[in-house]
Amino acid sequence: MEAGNTPVTGEASKAENKDTQTAAKPAEVKFGFERKRTRNLSEDKRFKLFSGSANRALAEKIGAYIGVPVGQVRLQRFADGEVYFQLLENVRGVDVFLVQPTCFPVDQNLVELLIMIDALKRASAARITVVVPYYGYARQDRKDRPRVAISSKLVADLLTTAGADRALFVDLHAAQIQGFFNIPVDHLFASPVLVSYFRERNLPNLTVVSPDAGGVERARFFAQKIGAPLAIVDKRRTDINVTEVMHVIGDVKGKTCLIIDDIIDTAGTLVKTVDALYANGALAVHACASHAVLSGPAVERITNSRLAELIVTDTIPLCEAAQKVEKIKVLSIAGLLGAAIESIHMETSVSTLFS
């Protein structure tokens, strides 16, 4: 092979590889999901947990919860960016769980996931379950304009074709995405972790707010769990990542408002919703979301907004700028994912995690 197409080696590449394997560790609020353990998976020789480079820290927390170390792999890149992946453990006949969110850089992490699945399949793993805490391309789930791709369906086909036997997701942007897969899908919600946190906070005179009509079901569920009324903000999208908040449906005057969303990307919708709530008489505004994408001007917008706090989960590792913002706090869903992984491996009910 030409020099430009060989894997990067040497001390510099080792440091680079270490950086890709270890996610940054933001300041976290240690409040998560706990349940009675049913079995020690460290004694199960037919179970292994592996991770890509997208969120290694979360995989290690999951491994600590279930008592299984993250499997050893060689994950590097050629000089031109091409992925090189090798399993350093035997997986023949093993039930394998592979943790890899397809967050930024989305395409790079997606291709990495596909290559890891292919390697596991060719190494004769008995079953491959992809654990995708954040599903990239989830927002492109329908033809909302002429001549556009349904990219969410395409990604589902890619994962299945690569060799995934089962999939585990957290807070899909649209629940019907499960129907894009011809393999079993388990869909988790971060709400048990988030609800527990806000129950502990016991915010006074609380009203739960959905930032758009599409999130009403999610917000209603949250409101029922904490016993709070519901309000809705009418949002109209004028372009990609550009929204215009119209008006608030519901009484928020004199209330403490809690905005519930699944994804915060550029934070444009979030800060406009905050402004709309204050304009309608809200006393304080808090927010929580499952996936802190926080791209572009998001961190600056949140920092300069009147938002009291933003609670997110660690499905996506926070960028360096977001880690420095005191009003952004992280809750870990490692316990929730660990419990679901245990249930899938032991073939017990996953839905009981939400009962």
C-alpha positions, 0 to 999 in steps of 0.5 A, a space after each residue: 500500500 502507499 504510505 498515505 493509505 497505511 494506518 497511522 502509527 507511532 507515539 503521536 497516533 497512540 495519543 490521537 487514538 487515546 483521545 478518540 477512545 476517551 470522551 471528555 468528562 463534563 461535570 455531572 449531576 450524579 443522579 441516575 437510574 437504579 434497580 435491583 440487580 438480577 445477575 452478575 454478567 461478569 460471570 457470563 462468558 457469552 456476553 461482551 460489551 464493546 464501544 466505538 470512539 463516539 462516547 467511550 465514557 458512557 460505555 465505560 459507565 455502562 460496563 461499571 454498572 453491569 460489572 463487565 469491562 469494555 472489550 479490547 479493540 484496535 480502532 485507528 484511522 488511515 492517514 486519509 481518515 479511513 477507519 481501521 478496526 480490529 477486535 482483540 477478543 474472541 467473540 465467536 458465539 457471544 451475545 455482543 452489545 456495541 455502544 456508539 451514538 452517531 453524534 458529531 461528526 455524524 458521518 464519521 461515527 456512522 461509518 465507524 459503527 457500520 465497520 464495527 458491526 461488519 467485523 463482529 459479524 465476520 468474527 461469528 458473534 452469535 448476536 449483535 445489538 447496536 446500542 445507539 444512545 443518539 440516532 443521527 439522521 432521525 429528524 429526516 424521517 419523512 418527505 416534508 418537501 419535494 425531492 428529499 431523502 428519507 435519510 432515517 430509513 436509509 441509516 436503518 437499512 445500512 445498520 441492518 445490512 451491515 449485520 445488526 441483529 437488534 437495536 437499542 435507542 434512547 428517545 428517538 425523534 419520532 417513535 415511528 422510526 422503529 418501523 424502519 427496521 426489520 429487526 427487533 428494536 427497543 426504544 428507551 426514554 430518558 424520562 425516568 432519569 430526568 423525572 427523578 431529578 426534577 422531583 428532587 428539585 421540587 420546583 414551586 408552581 411548576 408547569 411543563 412546556 412543550 416547545 412544539 406540537 410534535 413534542 406534546 406527547 413527551 411533555 404530557 407524559 412528563 407532566 403526568 409523572 411529576 403532577 404538573 399542568 401542561 402548556 404548548 408553544 406554537 412553533 413554525 419552522 421557516 428553514 432548516 435550523 430556523 424557527 419562529 415562535 408564535 404564541 403560548 397555549 396555556 397559562 404560564 403567568 406567575 409559573 415556573 416553567 420546565 421546557 421538555 425536548 428531545 434534541 437541542 441542536 442550535 438552541 434557536 427554538 429553546 431560547 425563543 421559547 424561553 423569551 416567549 414564556 417570559 413575555 407571557 409572565 413566567 417567573 423562571 424557565 428551566 429546560 431539559 433534553 435527552 440529547 445535547 447536540 449543541 452545534 453552531 451558536 448553541 452554547 453562546 445562545 444558552 449562555 446569554 439567555 434567561 434560562 435558569 438551567 439546562 439539564 441534559 443526559 450523556 447520550 452525547 459527550 458535551 463539547 468543551 465550550 458547553 462543559 464550561 457553562 454552569 447552567 448546563 448540567 449532565 445526568 447519566 443514563 448509564 444505569 438505564 442503558 445497563 439495566 436494558 442491556 441486562 434485560 435484553 441479554 437475559 430475555 426479560 421485559 424491558 418495558 418494566 424499566 418504565 413501570 
